[in-house]
Each structure stands twice: as C-alpha cells, then as structure tokens.
Amino acid sequence: MIENRPIVTFISHLVIVVGIIIIAFPVWITFVAASHDALRMTQAPAPLWPGGHFFSNLKEALFVGLEVAGSSQPAGLMLLNSFVMAMVIALGKIAISLLSAFAIVYFRFPFRMGFFWMIFITLMLPVEVRILPTFKVVADLGLLNTYAGLTLPLIASATATFMFRQVFLTIPDELLEAARIDGAGPMRFFFDILLPMSRTNIAALFVILFIYGWNQYLWPLLITTDASMTTVVMGIKQMLEAGEQILAWNKIMMTTLIAMVPPIIVVIGMQKMFVKGLTETEK
C-alpha cells in the first residue's frame, strides 16, 4: 500500500507544474509573437500577451510567405512538402520493416540470422555518416529535387525491423499451426493475423517515424535546390538568414507555430495506441 504523504504529493505536483511551465513558455512566446505586427516585434520590451494580427499573419504566412534570397515560398507549400516526406518515410519504413521481420521470423532460409544482424548493424551507419555516397547515388539516378529523392534514402529502418521481429516472436506458434490447418498461405497469415495483432505497435512506430521525417533538415537541405521543394524546417532556417534585413519575427513565429500543428495532431490523435503499443508485452 502506498502511503499518502501530503508533502510528497505537493512536491510532485510542484515539479510537474514547473516542468509544464518551462516547456509551454516558449510555445506561448511563439504564439504571442505570431499575433503582433512586424513593428511591435522590433520594440522593447518584447510582448507577453497576444496582439490583434494573428489571422492576418496566418493568411500571409500560409499563402504568401516571407521573401528570402529573392524568392518567396508560402508556408502552405512547405507544409505539403514536409507532410509528403514524413508520410512516405513513416509508411515506407513500416511496410519494409514488417515484411523483413516477417521473413526473418517465419521463413527458414540459409544465413537467416546473418541477414538479420547485417540489417541490425546498419544502426551504426545513419544517413549523416553515409551522406556523400548516398547523395552520389541519388544524383546519378536523377532524383534531386524530387519526393523520391527526399524519401527513398531514409525509408529503411533497422530499429523498426528489430521491433517487429520482437513483436512477432511473442505471437504463439499455435496461431501459425491453426492458419496452416485452415489452408491459409503465408501472406494471408501475414495480413489476417499478424497485422491486426501488431496494430498498436504499428501506431506507436508511426508516430515516432512521422516526427522523424517531419524534422529532417540536413538531407532535404543537401538534395533540394528548387525553392518549390523546400520543407518547413528548411524554410524556418532560411527565414532566420535574412542578412542585413530586419527579421520579420511575426511571420517567422507564425510559420514555426504552423509547423508544430501536424506533429501535435498525430501525437494527440494516436496517443492511446502509441502508449499501448510501447507498453503492452502480451498478445
């Protein structure tokens, strides 16, 4: 039985409240800055309460954008590029990892575990380590400034393969035998039994991989030279490089605020399945 100690309860709640304030304060400042005009953001002290230009700044950021290096890209287009990149990376990683783990666990072929450990060893070779040869391959294939070039080099995942392998190992062998008796082939067993039993793990991994793809900066920066392929993370960084111009902090903060929305929607929308997928151990 857990003792009810008021002082411990008070300290615990105080730590939680302080932590929330520390995390939420920068988001609040971003929201406040996004609701003022450019002139107010150049004056001291910085505002701590919202202004009256939120919707006008939102409209201008989404459909007009901020001129950087002679070109202007609206945040709406950058959001689309980031969304396509994040979705393709997340879904592609999950699909490839599911099939890889399925083959390793349920098929018997020579050097099966050797292939698994070869996949696992690639964890030591992230894209930052192999970025030059990867860029050379993508350039030779003519995939620069394309969605394929943005996503395909990042689509394989040893971590997801390992995770799904561990999930499949917890599924009782009796299910496989029952499927065989019923005349189910390998792919029917995969789609009708393994996928439904792995849906919470898939959801948890999808959240992690979507945010991973959404936050990519180095790889898109390297392979995109066309302004129309700019992702939102790249766009925010470019807005901060205005040279001798006065930074339009209201538009920058509005773009930053917009960039937070899709990951937040994904996390909130899949919160229950995300937690369940990371904590459940039995099928």
N, C-alpha and C positions, 0 to 999 in steps of 0.2 A: 504494500500500500504506500502511495506517495503522500508524504506529509505536506500539509497546506501551510506554508510559511509566508506570511504577508510581505516580509522584507524581500524575500527571494522573488516573489511574484512581481513586486513593484520594480525591482531592478531589471527583471527580464523584460517587462513591458517598456521600461525606460530605454533599454538598449534597442529594442525593436523600433520604437518611435524615433529615436535619434538616427538609426540606420535609414529609416524611410525618408526622413528629412534630408539627410545627406545625399541620398540617391535622387530624390524628387526635386531638390532645389535647382540643379542645372536645367532640368526639363522645364521647370516653371520660368526660369530666366529666358530660356529659348522661346517659350510661348509669349512672354511679355514683349520681348524684342520683336517678335513677328507681328505684333499688333500695333506697333508705332510706325511713324513715317521716318524717312532717312534722316531728316534734320534733327529730330529728337534724339536719335541714337548717336549723334555726334556731340551731344551736350552732356555735361557732367552736373550732378551725379547720374548714373545710369538709372532708368526707371525700374521700379519694383512692382508696379501694378499695370494691368493691361490698358492699352490705348484703344482708339476707335478706328484703326485702319486694318484690322485683321482680315476682313473679307476682300478688301481691295488688294492687299498684299498677296492673299491666297490666289486670287484670279490672275494677278500679274505673274506670280511665280509659276503657276501651272501652265499658262498659255503663252506667256511672253518670254520669261526667263531673264537672266542677267547677262549683259554683254561682256564677254571675256575674250581677250585676244582677237577682237574684231568680229566675233561670231556670238550669236545668242541662241541658246538651246532651252526650250521650256522644260520645266521640271516634269511635266506630264510625259514627254518623250523619254526622258531619262528614267523615270519610274517604270515605263514599259520595258525598256532595255534591261533594267535590273530584275524586273519580275520574270521576264522570259529566261534570263540567265539563271536565277535562283530556282525556278520550277524545273527547268531541264536538268540542272545539276542534281537536285534532290531526287526527282523521279528516276533519272538515269542511274544514279548511284544505287538506289533501292532495287531497281529491276536487275541490274547486273549482279549485285551482291546476293540477292535472293537466288538467282539461278546458279551462281557459283557455289554458294553454301549448300544448295540442294544437291548439286553434283558431287560435292565432296563428302556429304554425309550419307547419301542413299545409293551411290553408284560405286562399284568396286572395279577399279582400273589400275594399271601399273603406275607406281610413283604418285599415288593419290595424295598422300600426306606431304610428299615432296613439293607438289604443286601448291598445296595449301601454305606451306612455310615460305615458298617463293612469293606468294601473294602477301603474306604477313610481313615479310622483310621489307616490302615496299613502304612500310610505315616510316622507315628511316630515310626515304627519299621523297620528301614533299616537293611540290611544284617549284618552290623557291630554289631548291638545290639543283634541279634539272631544268631550270627555266631556259637556258640558252639552247640546248638541243631540242627541247620542246618547241621553242619559237622557230627554230630552223625547219622542223618538220611541218609546222602549221603554215609557215611562209611558202615552203615548197609546194604544198598542196593547194595554195591559193585561198586560204581560209582567213586571211587577215580582214578585219572589218566585217566579219560575219558572225551570226549567232553560233554557228557550228564551231568557229574558232574560239569563241568565248567559253563554250561549254564542254566540248569533247575532251580536251586535255585534262579537265578536272572531274570527269564523270566516273572514274574508277575509284573504289574505296575499299582498302584492306580492313579498316575498322568495321565497316558495315558487314563485310563478309564474315569476319570473326564473330560479330554479334549474332548474326542469323545462324551461323553454324552452332553456336552455343544454344540458341533457342530450339533448333531442330533436334539437337541431342537430348533435350528434355521431353520430347514427344514420345510416348510409349510405342514400342515396336509392334504391339498388338494392333494398333491402328493400321500400320502398313500391311500386316498379315490379313486383316479384315478387308482392306481395299483390294488386295490380290484375290481373295476368295470371291469377292463381288465382281471381279473382272475388270477392275479399274487399272488403267495403264499409268505409267509414271507421271505424265502431265496432268491427267485427271486427278491423281492423288495430290499433285502439287497445287492445283487450282481449287479443288473442292475441300481439301483438308488442311494442308499446310498454310495457305494464305489466310483463311478465316481464323485459324488459331494464332496467327502471328500479327493480326491487325493492330493490336496495341503497340507492339514493338515497332511495326512499320510507322505508326503515327508518331511515336517518340523520336524515331530516327529522322522522319520527315521534318519535324520542327528544327532539329539541330542542323540538318543539311540545308534547309531553306535559308536559315540565318547565315550559315557559312557561305552560301552562294551570294546572298544579298550583300554581304560585307566585303566581297572580293574587291581589291584595289590594284595590286601590283600587276596581275595578269591582264585585266582589261586595259590598264594604262599602257602596257607593252604592245599589245597587238591591235589597238584601235587608234587610227589616225583620222578617221572620219568623225566629225563632230556629231553626226546623227546616231552614232553607236555609243555615245558617252553614257556611262551608268551614273546613277545618282550619287554614289560615293565619290566617283571621279569628279562629277560636276561641283560638288561642295568644295573639294580641294582646289579646283580651278578658280572658283569664286574668291577664294582667300588669297589668290595670287594676282591681284589687280595692279601690281606695280606701284606707280606713283598716284594712282587714283584713290579717292576716298572710298573705303569699303562700304557697300550698301548692306549694313548689318541686318536691316529688317528683312530684306529679300533672302539673305544667306540663312538667317534663322528660320524663316518660313520654309525654305527648301529642306533644311535639316529636320524641321518638325514634320513635314510631309514624308520624309524618308523613314521616320520612325513608325509610321502608321501600318504598313503591310506586315512587318515582323510582329508588331504588337497584336494585330488581328489574328495572325497564325498561332501565336502562343496562347492567347486567350481562348480562341475557338477550339483548340486541341488540348487544352490544359489537362482535362481529366484523363484522356487517353495517353497523354505524354507522361503524366505521373504514374499511371497504371503500367505503362509499358516499361518504365525504368525500375519499378519495384516488384512486380509480380514474378514469382520464381517457379510456380507450378502451373501446368496446363490442365 
